């Protein structure tokens, strides 16, 4: 595994610390946030009346 350094403003780092669990690494925090955002975006797409019916959304969910 390769590591990288991402420069953050102090305020951003402090905000991340507020949502991190005590023993969680920064990698785990960022991956959790990423997964949460992807899930939120997928939910918006699946349940948008303009894109899918409820039946179509349920079919898509079953594919996961």
PDB file of N, CA, C and O in Angstrom:
ATOM      1  N   UNK A   1       0.850  -1.171   0.000  1.00  0.00           N
ATOM      2  CA  UNK A   1       0.000   0.000   0.000  1.00  0.00           C
ATOM      3  C   UNK A   1       0.898   1.237   0.000  1.00  0.00           C
ATOM      4  O   UNK A   1       1.849   1.326   0.776  1.00  0.00           O
ATOM      5  N   UNK A   2       0.588   2.170  -0.863  1.00  0.00           N
ATOM      6  CA  UNK A   2       1.344   3.417  -0.865  1.00  0.00           C
ATOM      7  C   UNK A   2       0.567   4.483  -0.092  1.00  0.00           C
ATOM      8  O   UNK A   2      -0.664   4.487  -0.083  1.00  0.00           O
ATOM      9  N   UNK A   3       1.289   5.363   0.540  1.00  0.00           N
ATOM     10  CA  UNK A   3       0.686   6.443   1.313  1.00  0.00           C
ATOM     11  C   UNK A   3       0.944   7.766   0.620  1.00  0.00           C
ATOM     12  O   UNK A   3       1.908   7.919  -0.131  1.00  0.00           O
ATOM     13  N   UNK A   4       0.073   8.708   0.883  1.00  0.00           N
ATOM     14  CA  UNK A   4       0.222  10.041   0.312  1.00  0.00           C
ATOM     15  C   UNK A   4      -0.084  11.074   1.387  1.00  0.00           C
ATOM     16  O   UNK A   4      -0.679  10.760   2.418  1.00  0.00           O
ATOM     17  N   UNK A   5       0.319  12.276   1.138  1.00  0.00           N
ATOM     18  CA  UNK A   5       0.017  13.390   2.031  1.00  0.00           C
ATOM     19  C   UNK A   5      -0.922  14.335   1.307  1.00  0.00           C
ATOM     20  O   UNK A   5      -0.672  14.744   0.173  1.00  0.00           O
ATOM     21  N   UNK A   6      -1.996  14.669   1.980  1.00  0.00           N
ATOM     22  CA  UNK A   6      -2.971  15.598   1.407  1.00  0.00           C
ATOM     23  C   UNK A   6      -2.976  16.847   2.269  1.00  0.00           C
ATOM     24  O   UNK A   6      -3.342  16.781   3.443  1.00  0.00           O
ATOM     25  N   UNK A   7      -2.581  17.980   1.717  1.00  0.00           N
ATOM     26  CA  UNK A   7      -2.595  19.201   2.520  1.00  0.00           C
ATOM     27  C   UNK A   7      -4.040  19.637   2.819  1.00  0.00           C
ATOM     28  O   UNK A   7      -4.886  19.676   1.925  1.00  0.00           O
ATOM     29  N   UNK A   8      -4.298  19.957   4.072  1.00  0.00           N
ATOM     30  CA  UNK A   8      -5.615  20.419   4.504  1.00  0.00           C
ATOM     31  C   UNK A   8      -5.463  21.702   5.300  1.00  0.00           C
ATOM     32  O   UNK A   8      -4.449  21.929   5.960  1.00  0.00           O
ATOM     33  N   UNK A   9      -6.467  22.516   5.227  1.00  0.00           N
ATOM     34  CA  UNK A   9      -6.498  23.681   6.103  1.00  0.00           C
ATOM     35  C   UNK A   9      -6.801  23.193   7.520  1.00  0.00           C
ATOM     36  O   UNK A   9      -7.464  22.170   7.693  1.00  0.00           O
ATOM     37  N   UNK A  10      -6.333  23.897   8.504  1.00  0.00           N
ATOM     38  CA  UNK A  10      -6.546  23.531   9.908  1.00  0.00           C
ATOM     39  C   UNK A  10      -8.032  23.319  10.195  1.00  0.00           C
ATOM     40  O   UNK A  10      -8.399  22.366  10.882  1.00  0.00           O
ATOM     41  N   UNK A  11      -8.878  24.192   9.680  1.00  0.00           N
ATOM     42  CA  UNK A  11     -10.323  24.099   9.908  1.00  0.00           C
ATOM     43  C   UNK A  11     -10.885  22.782   9.362  1.00  0.00           C
ATOM     44  O   UNK A  11     -11.722  22.144  10.002  1.00  0.00           O
ATOM     45  N   UNK A  12     -10.425  22.386   8.188  1.00  0.00           N
ATOM     46  CA  UNK A  12     -10.894  21.128   7.586  1.00  0.00           C
ATOM     47  C   UNK A  12     -10.468  19.941   8.434  1.00  0.00           C
ATOM     48  O   UNK A  12     -11.272  19.046   8.693  1.00  0.00           O
ATOM     49  N   UNK A  13      -9.220  19.923   8.867  1.00  0.00           N
ATOM     50  CA  UNK A  13      -8.734  18.834   9.712  1.00  0.00           C
ATOM     51  C   UNK A  13      -9.530  18.762  11.011  1.00  0.00           C
ATOM     52  O   UNK A  13      -9.876  17.671  11.465  1.00  0.00           O
ATOM     53  N   UNK A  14      -9.823  19.910  11.611  1.00  0.00           N
ATOM     54  CA  UNK A  14     -10.599  19.934  12.851  1.00  0.00           C
ATOM     55  C   UNK A  14     -12.014  19.405  12.639  1.00  0.00           C
ATOM     56  O   UNK A  14     -12.560  18.716  13.501  1.00  0.00           O
ATOM     57  N   UNK A  15     -12.599  19.727  11.501  1.00  0.00           N
ATOM     58  CA  UNK A  15     -13.947  19.224  11.188  1.00  0.00           C
ATOM     59  C   UNK A  15     -13.928  17.714  11.008  1.00  0.00           C
ATOM     60  O   UNK A  15     -14.846  17.023  11.451  1.00  0.00           O
ATOM     61  N   UNK A  16     -12.892  17.198  10.362  1.00  0.00           N
ATOM     62  CA  UNK A  16     -12.766  15.750  10.206  1.00  0.00           C
ATOM     63  C   UNK A  16     -12.609  15.062  11.560  1.00  0.00           C
ATOM     64  O   UNK A  16     -13.177  13.994  11.789  1.00  0.00           O
ATOM     65  N   UNK A  17     -11.847  15.669  12.441  1.00  0.00           N
ATOM     66  CA  UNK A  17     -11.661  15.093  13.775  1.00  0.00           C
ATOM     67  C   UNK A  17     -12.972  14.980  14.530  1.00  0.00           C
ATOM     68  O   UNK A  17     -13.157  14.051  15.316  1.00  0.00           O
ATOM     69  N   UNK A  18     -13.880  15.910  14.302  1.00  0.00           N
ATOM     70  CA  UNK A  18     -15.165  15.891  15.006  1.00  0.00           C
ATOM     71  C   UNK A  18     -16.017  14.683  14.616  1.00  0.00           C
ATOM     72  O   UNK A  18     -16.829  14.217  15.416  1.00  0.00           O
ATOM     73  N   UNK A  19     -15.839  14.174  13.399  1.00  0.00           N
ATOM     74  CA  UNK A  19     -16.664  13.040  12.973  1.00  0.00           C
ATOM     75  C   UNK A  19     -15.929  11.706  13.041  1.00  0.00           C
ATOM     76  O   UNK A  19     -16.539  10.659  12.821  1.00  0.00           O
ATOM     77  N   UNK A  20     -14.651  11.724  13.336  1.00  0.00           N
ATOM     78  CA  UNK A  20     -13.869  10.489  13.399  1.00  0.00           C
ATOM     79  C   UNK A  20     -14.121   9.765  14.719  1.00  0.00           C
ATOM     80  O   UNK A  20     -14.303  10.382  15.768  1.00  0.00           O
ATOM     81  N   UNK A  21     -14.125   8.432  14.631  1.00  0.00           N
ATOM     82  CA  UNK A  21     -14.166   7.622  15.845  1.00  0.00           C
ATOM     83  C   UNK A  21     -12.777   7.616  16.462  1.00  0.00           C
ATOM     84  O   UNK A  21     -11.790   7.875  15.774  1.00  0.00           O
ATOM     85  N   UNK A  22     -12.694   7.323  17.748  1.00  0.00           N
ATOM     86  CA  UNK A  22     -11.434   7.463  18.474  1.00  0.00           C
ATOM     87  C   UNK A  22     -10.273   6.683  17.851  1.00  0.00           C
ATOM     88  O   UNK A  22      -9.172   7.223  17.741  1.00  0.00           O
ATOM     89  N   UNK A  23     -10.484   5.450  17.449  1.00  0.00           N
ATOM     90  CA  UNK A  23      -9.385   4.628  16.942  1.00  0.00           C
ATOM     91  C   UNK A  23      -9.337   4.576  15.410  1.00  0.00           C
ATOM     92  O   UNK A  23      -8.583   3.785  14.842  1.00  0.00           O
ATOM     93  N   UNK A  24     -10.120   5.397  14.755  1.00  0.00           N
ATOM     94  CA  UNK A  24     -10.222   5.373  13.299  1.00  0.00           C
ATOM     95  C   UNK A  24      -9.059   6.127  12.647  1.00  0.00           C
ATOM     96  O   UNK A  24      -8.666   7.202  13.100  1.00  0.00           O
ATOM     97  N   UNK A  25      -8.524   5.548  11.588  1.00  0.00           N
ATOM     98  CA  UNK A  25      -7.467   6.234  10.830  1.00  0.00           C
ATOM     99  C   UNK A  25      -8.116   7.248   9.887  1.00  0.00           C
ATOM    100  O   UNK A  25      -9.319   7.197   9.629  1.00  0.00           O
ATOM    101  N   UNK A  26      -7.290   8.171   9.379  1.00  0.00           N
ATOM    102  CA  UNK A  26      -7.816   9.141   8.408  1.00  0.00           C
ATOM    103  C   UNK A  26      -8.309   8.425   7.160  1.00  0.00           C
ATOM    104  O   UNK A  26      -9.303   8.837   6.561  1.00  0.00           O
ATOM    105  N   UNK A  27      -7.633   7.371   6.768  1.00  0.00           N
ATOM    106  CA  UNK A  27      -8.039   6.591   5.613  1.00  0.00           C
ATOM    107  C   UNK A  27      -9.436   6.008   5.831  1.00  0.00           C
ATOM    108  O   UNK A  27     -10.273   6.045   4.929  1.00  0.00           O
ATOM    109  N   UNK A  28      -9.682   5.481   7.002  1.00  0.00           N
ATOM    110  CA  UNK A  28     -11.003   4.918   7.320  1.00  0.00           C
ATOM    111  C   UNK A  28     -12.077   6.002   7.350  1.00  0.00           C
ATOM    112  O   UNK A  28     -13.186   5.792   6.860  1.00  0.00           O
ATOM    113  N   UNK A  29     -11.752   7.150   7.921  1.00  0.00           N
ATOM    114  CA  UNK A  29     -12.716   8.265   7.979  1.00  0.00           C
ATOM    115  C   UNK A  29     -13.107   8.692   6.566  1.00  0.00           C
ATOM    116  O   UNK A  29     -14.290   8.822   6.254  1.00  0.00           O
ATOM    117  N   UNK A  30     -12.111   8.906   5.722  1.00  0.00           N
ATOM    118  CA  UNK A  30     -12.394   9.381   4.365  1.00  0.00           C
ATOM    119  C   UNK A  30     -13.133   8.333   3.545  1.00  0.00           C
ATOM    120  O   UNK A  30     -14.016   8.678   2.759  1.00  0.00           O
ATOM    121  N   UNK A  31     -12.788   7.064   3.713  1.00  0.00           N
ATOM    122  CA  UNK A  31     -13.513   6.015   3.002  1.00  0.00           C
ATOM    123  C   UNK A  31     -14.959   5.910   3.478  1.00  0.00           C
ATOM    124  O   UNK A  31     -15.861   5.681   2.671  1.00  0.00           O
ATOM    125  N   UNK A  32     -15.187   6.074   4.775  1.00  0.00           N
ATOM    126  CA  UNK A  32     -16.556   6.052   5.308  1.00  0.00           C
ATOM    127  C   UNK A  32     -17.368   7.210   4.739  1.00  0.00           C
ATOM    128  O   UNK A  32     -18.520   7.030   4.346  1.00  0.00           O
ATOM    129  N   UNK A  33     -16.773   8.389   4.697  1.00  0.00           N
ATOM    130  CA  UNK A  33     -17.460   9.546   4.119  1.00  0.00           C
ATOM    131  C   UNK A  33     -17.756   9.336   2.638  1.00  0.00           C
ATOM    132  O   UNK A  33     -18.835   9.682   2.157  1.00  0.00           O
ATOM    133  N   UNK A  34     -16.801   8.771   1.926  1.00  0.00           N
ATOM    134  CA  UNK A  34     -16.984   8.497   0.507  1.00  0.00           C
ATOM    135  C   UNK A  34     -18.139   7.518   0.295  1.00  0.00           C
ATOM    136  O   UNK A  34     -19.006   7.755  -0.545  1.00  0.00           O
ATOM    137  N   UNK A  35     -18.153   6.423   1.050  1.00  0.00           N
ATOM    138  CA  UNK A  35     -19.226   5.433   0.914  1.00  0.00           C
ATOM    139  C   UNK A  35     -20.579   6.045   1.243  1.00  0.00           C
ATOM    140  O   UNK A  35     -21.572   5.765   0.572  1.00  0.00           O
ATOM    141  N   UNK A  36     -20.620   6.878   2.273  1.00  0.00           N
ATOM    142  CA  UNK A  36     -21.865   7.541   2.642  1.00  0.00           C
ATOM    143  C   UNK A  36     -22.363   8.431   1.498  1.00  0.00           C
ATOM    144  O   UNK A  36     -23.552   8.425   1.177  1.00  0.00           O
ATOM    145  N   UNK A  37     -21.470   9.181   0.897  1.00  0.00           N
ATOM    146  CA  UNK A  37     -21.840  10.087  -0.195  1.00  0.00           C
ATOM    147  C   UNK A  37     -22.294   9.309  -1.426  1.00  0.00           C
ATOM    148  O   UNK A  37     -23.268   9.695  -2.072  1.00  0.00           O
ATOM    149  N   UNK A  38     -21.610   8.227  -1.758  1.00  0.00           N
ATOM    150  CA  UNK A  38     -22.006   7.409  -2.908  1.00  0.00           C
ATOM    151  C   UNK A  38     -23.401   6.835  -2.665  1.00  0.00           C
ATOM    152  O   UNK A  38     -24.238   6.846  -3.567  1.00  0.00           O
ATOM    153  N   UNK A  39     -23.654   6.342  -1.471  1.00  0.00           N
ATOM    154  CA  UNK A  39     -24.971   5.796  -1.136  1.00  0.00           C
ATOM    155  C   UNK A  39     -26.038   6.880  -1.243  1.00  0.00           C
ATOM    156  O   UNK A  39     -27.124   6.638  -1.770  1.00  0.00           O
ATOM    157  N   UNK A  40     -25.730   8.068  -0.746  1.00  0.00           N
ATOM    158  CA  UNK A  40     -26.694   9.179  -0.809  1.00  0.00           C
ATOM    159  C   UNK A  40     -27.008   9.534  -2.257  1.00  0.00           C
ATOM    160  O   UNK A  40     -28.169   9.744  -2.609  1.00  0.00           O
ATOM    161  N   UNK A  41     -25.982   9.602  -3.092  1.00  0.00           N
ATOM    162  CA  UNK A  41     -26.194   9.938  -4.493  1.00  0.00           C
ATOM    163  C   UNK A  41     -27.006   8.863  -5.200  1.00  0.00           C
ATOM    164  O   UNK A  41     -27.909   9.178  -5.975  1.00  0.00           O
ATOM    165  N   UNK A  42     -26.693   7.596  -4.938  1.00  0.00           N
ATOM    166  CA  UNK A  42     -27.440   6.507  -5.561  1.00  0.00           C
ATOM    167  C   UNK A  42     -28.899   6.523  -5.127  1.00  0.00           C
ATOM    168  O   UNK A  42     -29.790   6.268  -5.937  1.00  0.00           O
ATOM    169  N   UNK A  43     -29.144   6.816  -3.873  1.00  0.00           N
ATOM    170  CA  UNK A  43     -30.517   6.882  -3.373  1.00  0.00           C
ATOM    171  C   UNK A  43     -31.285   7.987  -4.080  1.00  0.00           C
ATOM    172  O   UNK A  43     -32.444   7.796  -4.447  1.00  0.00           O
ATOM    173  N   UNK A  44     -30.662   9.130  -4.276  1.00  0.00           N
ATOM    174  CA  UNK A  44     -31.321  10.227  -4.976  1.00  0.00           C
ATOM    175  C   UNK A  44     -31.684   9.835  -6.400  1.00  0.00           C
ATOM    176  O   UNK A  44     -32.778  10.146  -6.871  1.00  0.00           O
ATOM    177  N   UNK A  45     -30.782   9.162  -7.080  1.00  0.00           N
ATOM    178  CA  UNK A  45     -31.031   8.756  -8.462  1.00  0.00           C
ATOM    179  C   UNK A  45     -32.131   7.716  -8.507  1.00  0.00           C
ATOM    180  O   UNK A  45     -33.049   7.826  -9.319  1.00  0.00           O
ATOM    181  N   UNK A  46     -32.058   6.709  -7.651  1.00  0.00           N
ATOM    182  CA  UNK A  46     -33.021   5.617  -7.705  1.00  0.00           C
ATOM    183  C   UNK A  46     -34.440   6.049  -7.366  1.00  0.00           C
ATOM    184  O   UNK A  46     -35.400   5.491  -7.897  1.00  0.00           O
ATOM    185  N   UNK A  47     -34.580   7.021  -6.501  1.00  0.00           N
ATOM    186  CA  UNK A  47     -35.912   7.392  -6.073  1.00  0.00           C
ATOM    187  C   UNK A  47     -36.392   8.720  -6.653  1.00  0.00           C
ATOM    188  O   UNK A  47     -37.374   9.292  -6.181  1.00  0.00           O
ATOM    189  N   UNK A  48     -35.707   9.194  -7.658  1.00  0.00           N
ATOM    190  CA  UNK A  48     -36.147  10.396  -8.348  1.00  0.00           C
ATOM    191  C   UNK A  48     -37.303  10.016  -9.274  1.00  0.00           C
ATOM    192  O   UNK A  48     -37.179   9.091 -10.076  1.00  0.00           O
ATOM    193  N   UNK A  49     -38.389  10.706  -9.167  1.00  0.00           N
ATOM    194  CA  UNK A  49     -39.572  10.393  -9.981  1.00  0.00           C
ATOM    195  C   UNK A  49     -39.287  10.560 -11.464  1.00  0.00           C
ATOM    196  O   UNK A  49     -39.971   9.964 -12.296  1.00  0.00           O
ATOM    197  N   UNK A  50     -38.291  11.360 -11.805  1.00  0.00           N
ATOM    198  CA  UNK A  50     -37.988  11.607 -13.209  1.00  0.00           C
ATOM    199  C   UNK A  50     -37.169  10.491 -13.852  1.00  0.00           C
ATOM    200  O   UNK A  50     -37.091  10.422 -15.078  1.00  0.00           O
ATOM    201  N   UNK A  51     -36.561   9.620 -13.056  1.00  0.00           N
ATOM    202  CA  UNK A  51     -35.661   8.635 -13.640  1.00  0.00           C
ATOM    203  C   UNK A  51     -36.174   7.207 -13.552  1.00  0.00           C
ATOM    204  O   UNK A  51     -36.117   6.476 -14.540  1.00  0.00           O
ATOM    205  N   UNK A  52     -36.673   6.792 -12.391  1.00  0.00           N
ATOM    206  CA  UNK A  52     -37.113   5.415 -12.216  1.00  0.00           C
ATOM    207  C   UNK A  52     -38.420   5.339 -11.458  1.00  0.00           C
ATOM    208  O   UNK A  52     -38.707   6.168 -10.595  1.00  0.00           O
ATOM    209  N   UNK A  53     -39.212   4.327 -11.794  1.00  0.00           N
ATOM    210  CA  UNK A  53     -40.393   4.053 -10.980  1.00  0.00           C
ATOM    211  C   UNK A  53     -39.929   3.309  -9.729  1.00  0.00           C
ATOM    212  O   UNK A  53     -38.780   2.873  -9.659  1.00  0.00           O
ATOM    213  N   UNK A  54     -40.797   3.163  -8.761  1.00  0.00           N
ATOM    214  CA  UNK A  54     -40.436   2.441  -7.548  1.00  0.00           C
ATOM    215  C   UNK A  54     -40.060   1.004  -7.886  1.00  0.00           C
ATOM    216  O   UNK A  54     -39.092   0.476  -7.339  1.00  0.00           O
ATOM    217  N   UNK A  55     -40.805   0.372  -8.773  1.00  0.00           N
ATOM    218  CA  UNK A  55     -40.499  -1.001  -9.177  1.00  0.00           C
ATOM    219  C   UNK A  55     -39.128  -1.108  -9.819  1.00  0.00           C
ATOM    220  O   UNK A  55     -38.373  -2.033  -9.521  1.00  0.00           O
ATOM    221  N   UNK A  56     -38.801  -0.170 -10.697  1.00  0.00           N
ATOM    222  CA  UNK A  56     -37.484  -0.168 -11.350  1.00  0.00           C
ATOM    223  C   UNK A  56     -36.375   0.058 -10.322  1.00  0.00           C
ATOM    224  O   UNK A  56     -35.311  -0.556 -10.407  1.00  0.00           O
ATOM    225  N   UNK A  57     -36.624   0.939  -9.355  1.00  0.00           N
ATOM    226  CA  UNK A  57     -35.634   1.199  -8.312  1.00  0.00           C
ATOM    227  C   UNK A  57     -35.392  -0.056  -7.485  1.00  0.00           C
ATOM    228  O   UNK A  57     -34.248  -0.376  -7.164  1.00  0.00           O
ATOM    229  N   UNK A  58     -36.458  -0.768  -7.137  1.00  0.00           N
ATOM    230  CA  UNK A  58     -36.310  -1.998  -6.361  1.00  0.00           C
ATOM    231  C   UNK A  58     -35.543  -3.056  -7.148  1.00  0.00           C
ATOM    232  O   UNK A  58     -34.739  -3.790  -6.574  1.00  0.00           O
ATOM    233  N   UNK A  59     -35.781  -3.143  -8.446  1.00  0.00           N
ATOM    234  CA  UNK A  59     -35.033  -4.075  -9.293  1.00  0.00           C
ATOM    235  C   UNK A  59     -33.544  -3.730  -9.294  1.00  0.00           C
ATOM    236  O   UNK A  59     -32.696  -4.620  -9.223  1.00  0.00           O
ATOM    237  N   UNK A  60     -33.232  -2.445  -9.374  1.00  0.00           N
ATOM    238  CA  UNK A  60     -31.828  -2.021  -9.356  1.00  0.00           C
ATOM    239  C   UNK A  60     -31.171  -2.339  -8.023  1.00  0.00           C
ATOM    240  O   UNK A  60     -30.022  -2.777  -7.981  1.00  0.00           O
ATOM    241  N   UNK A  61     -31.899  -2.120  -6.934  1.00  0.00           N
ATOM    242  CA  UNK A  61     -31.376  -2.397  -5.600  1.00  0.00           C
ATOM    243  C   UNK A  61     -31.086  -3.890  -5.453  1.00  0.00           C
ATOM    244  O   UNK A  61     -30.076  -4.267  -4.859  1.00  0.00           O
ATOM    245  N   UNK A  62     -31.949  -4.731  -5.981  1.00  0.00           N
ATOM    246  CA  UNK A  62     -31.751  -6.175  -5.882  1.00  0.00           C
ATOM    247  C   UNK A  62     -30.489  -6.618  -6.610  1.00  0.00           C
ATOM    248  O   UNK A  62     -29.918  -7.650  -6.259  1.00  0.00           O
ATOM    249  N   UNK A  63     -30.040  -5.874  -7.607  1.00  0.00           N
ATOM    250  CA  UNK A  63     -28.827  -6.210  -8.348  1.00  0.00           C
ATOM    251  C   UNK A  63     -27.586  -6.025  -7.490  1.00  0.00           C
ATOM    252  O   UNK A  63     -26.563  -6.659  -7.749  1.00  0.00           O
ATOM    253  N   UNK A  64     -27.655  -5.162  -6.465  1.00  0.00           N
ATOM    254  CA  UNK A  64     -26.495  -4.895  -5.609  1.00  0.00           C
ATOM    255  C   UNK A  64     -26.182  -6.136  -4.866  1.00  0.00           C
ATOM    256  O   UNK A  64     -25.239  -6.162  -4.075  1.00  0.00           O
TER     257      UNK A  64
END
